[in-house]
Amino acid sequence: MRDARRWWRAGQVVLALLVLGVAVRKLAVNWAELRAQSIVWSVRPLLLVASVLIVWSAYALLIEAWRRVVVSMRQRLSYGAAARICMVSNLGKYIPGKVWAVAGNAYLAQRAGVEPHAAVAGAILNQALSFGSGVILVGFLSPAALRQYGSGYVLATVILGALAMLAVLTLTSQRALRLLQRALPSSLPPLAPVSPGVMLGSLAVNAIAWAGYGVAFLVLAKGLTPAAALSWSEATTVFTISYLVGLVALFAPGGVGVRESAFTLLLAPPLGLKLAVALAIATRVLLTITELGAAAPFLLVPKGDPR
């Protein structure tokens, strides 16, 4: 099992380095094109504000989806406490390793009164639902969004989407959880199963949140330049794939560099290299503002319940 974990980590590093290398090579080869391309900026503040609000609305849905997973394990957790746990622990992904986001989620849930087995299971399932729903959504959207990249990309994303759905649903069985338990540190409490209905509901809400992120990215692009001619399916696919690639790159805090590289590679064909780079950076700024803004109230305002 230990060898399997080493291979998994090595694979993550290779994938991230490959994405970075391809992006850097594309910039170097097309440097003349990058300098020659001009961008017409037309900043519309209302659209930028709307983009932030859409992302926060997606956060609100995800908090409730995760809370219902925890409650289904016979726990009590208010929406306010769940929001504090999710938004504060989410900042842990900016620490190299990204395990701190999961560990922080479990730790804060226990402090809120959730039993250890449910807190750990909820934190792990939260990541599984997020990743799995993103892959599934890309699988559905890829025929429309990735045609220009070739049928191989479309087929790969459809297959990965189907496998992700099966993987998430298997976590509803006690046997699958026991297999997962073997890959986790022995000090962790036994994972609690979640009913298939709750898992499917949470999976659907996570997919809706990814779709909302795509809308937010599209609104952000339109709020910066009229040259960003993207469909919703293209915007959602690009955002989701780049975010997931950054999530897999455990050594990159918040997926910095890796996510932007994936953005650039996917956006360069339809928009040009220079605009792709600009929008990749703009999206990073958007997510930083929304994540810090969502966590700030809980970090600045003391918690009333001493637990």
N, C-alpha and C positions, 0 to 999 in steps of 0.2 A: 504493500500500500504506500509505503514511504517512497519507493522508486516511482510509482505512478504520479505522486504529487510533484516529484522533481521534474518528471517529463512534462507535466502540465504547466509548471512554472516556466520551464525552458521554452515550451511552445508559445506561451504568452509573450515572452521577451522577443523571440524570433519574429512573431507576427508584428509586434510594435516597431521593431527595428526595420522590418521590411517595408511597412507603411511609411516610416520616416525616410528611409533611403529612396524609395520611389518618388516621394514628393520632392525631396531635395534635388534628385536627378532631373525631374520635370522642370523645376525652377531654373536649374543651370542650363539645360538644353534650350529652354524657351525664354531665356533672359531678355533677348532682343524684343520678343513679342510682349513680354511683361512691361518693358519700359515704353514701348510704342503705344500700348493700349491706353486710351483715355477713359476716365469715368466721369460722368455728369452727376454730381451730387445734388439732390433736392430733398433736404431734410424736412420731414413733416413731424413735428413733436407729438401730435395727437396719436399718430400711428405707433410711434415709439412707446408711448405710455400704454397704449392698448396692448402692445406686445408683452410688456411686463405684466399687465393684469391677466392676460390669457395664461401665462406661465403660472402665476399664483393661483388661478382657478384650477389648473391641472394639479398643483400641489394639494389643494383642498380635497379634490377627489381621491388622490392617492392616500392621503391621511386616513380618510374614512374607510377605504378599501382595506388598508392594513389593520385598522382598529377592529373591523369586523372579523378578520382572520383571528386576531387575538381573543376577541370575545367568544368566538365559536369554540375555543378551547376552555370554556367555562371560567373565564376571567372577567373582571370588571375594569373598564378603562374608559374614562370620559374623552370626548373629542378634544377638549383643551389639553389634557395630558398627552394624548396621542400626537397632537400637533407639536407640542414642545419636544417630545421624544424624536419625532421624525426630522424636524427642521434642525435641531441642534446636532443630532448624530450624523446628519447628512454632511456636515462640515468635516467629518472625519476622513472623507475621501481625498481631502487635500493633504493628508499625511501619507507619505510613501507606504505602499502596501495595501491600502484601501480596506484592510481588515478592520481598521478602527471604526469605520462607519457601521459595520455589523456589530462589532463588540460594543460600541457606544449605544447602539439601539437596544441591545439586550440589557446592558447595565442600567440605562435610564428607565427601561420598562420595569425592571425589578425594583428600582427605587420608587416607582409609581404604584407598587403593590402587586404587580404581575408575578406569578410564581415562576421560578427559574426555568422549568422545562418549557413553559409557554413563551417566556421571554426570548429564549434562545431559538426555539422553533420559529417564532414570529419574525425574528431578525433575519434568519436564513431564508425563510419563505418570501420575505419582502424583496430580497435581492433576486431570488429565483423568478418571482412573478414579474419583476421589472425587466429582467433580461429576456425571459422567455416570451413575454408579450411583445417586446420590441422586435425580436426575430420573427415571430408569427406575423406581425403587421407588415414587416418588410416583405415576407413571403407572399402576402396577398397583393401588395402594391407593386412588386417588382415587374410583373408583365407590362404594366403601363409606364412605370418610371425608368426602367433599366433597358428598354428595347435598344436604345442607341449604343449600349455597351456590349451587346451581343447576347445570344440565347444562352450561352454558358452561365453568365451571371444570373440571369432569370431563373434557370433551372436550379442552380446552387442555392439561391435564396428561398425558393419554394420548398426544396427538400429540407433545408435547415429549419424553416418555419414549421413544417409538419413534425420534425423530430423534437423541436422545442415544446410544442403542445403536448406531445406524448410524454416527454420528460417531466413537465410540470404536473401533469395529471397523475403520474405514477407516485408522486410525493403524497398522495392522499392515502396510500396503503401503508400499513404498519411494516410490511416486509421491506418496501423500498426505503422507508425511514431507517430501518435497522442497517441496511447496506450503507446508507449515507452516514450513519452514526460511526461506522468503522473508519471512515475517512476523516473524522473529526477528532480533536483531542479527547482522550479518555476522561478528562476532568469535567467535561460538559454533561449536563443532565440528559436523560433520555428525551428524544424529540417527541412531541405530541402530534398525532395525525389531525388533519383538517378534512371536513366533509367535502366531497366532490362539488356540491352545489356552491359552497362558499369559495372554493378555489376557482371555479369557472367564473363566478361573479367578479372576484378580484382580478382575474386574468382579463376579463372584458373591460373593467374600469382602467386597468393599466394600459390596455391598448387604446382606449379613448384618450388617456392622458398623453400618450405618444402622438396621437393624431392632433391633439391640442398644441403640442410643442411644434408640430409641423406648421400649423396655422400661425403660431407666434413668430416662427422664423420667416414665414412668407410676409407677414405684416411688417416685421422688422426690415426686411429687404425693400419692400415697397416704401417704407418710411425713410429710406436713405437715398434711393436712386430709382428712377423709372426704368433703368436698364436691366433690372433684375426680373427678367421674364421667365418665371417659373410657375408650373402648375402646383396644386396642393400635393398631389402624389409625389412629384419630384422633390418638393421641399421637405415633406415628411420622411421620404426614403433617405435623402441625404443626411438630414438631421439625425435620424435614428441610427443609421449605420455608423456614422462618425462617432456618435455618443457611445455606442456599444463597443466599438474598437477602443476608444479611450478608456472605457470601463474595464476591459480585459487587460489593458496595459497596467499591471499592478505597480510597476516601479515608477510610473509617471503620476505625480500628485494631481488629482482632478483630470487626468488624461491630457495634461498640458503638452502641447507639441504634437502628440499622436492624433488627437481629435482634430486639430486644425489641419494636419496633413491629409487626413481622410477627407475632410471637407473640401480641401483644395483639389484633390484628385477627382472627386465626384462632380464638383461644380465647374471645373475648368472647361469640359467639352461644351456645355450649353451656354456658359456666360463669359468665357475667356478667363485667362489665368489671373490677371490683375484683380478683376472684380471678385473672383473666387477667393483669393487671399484676403481681400478687404472684408468680405462677408463672413469668412471664417473667424477673423479677429472680432468683428462686431458681435457675432454670436457668443463668443467667449465673454465679452464684456456684459452682454445681456444676462447670461446665466450667472455670472459672478454677482451682478446687482440683485437678481431675484433670489439667489440662495442666501446671500448675506442679509438682504432686506427681510426675508422670511424668518431668519433665525434671530435677528437683532432684538425684536421685542422680548423674546424669551431669555436672551442673554442679559438684557438691561434691566428687566423687571424681575425682582426677587420672586421665587415661588412661594405661594402661601402655605401649601401643605408640606410640613417638614419631612414627610416620607420621600 
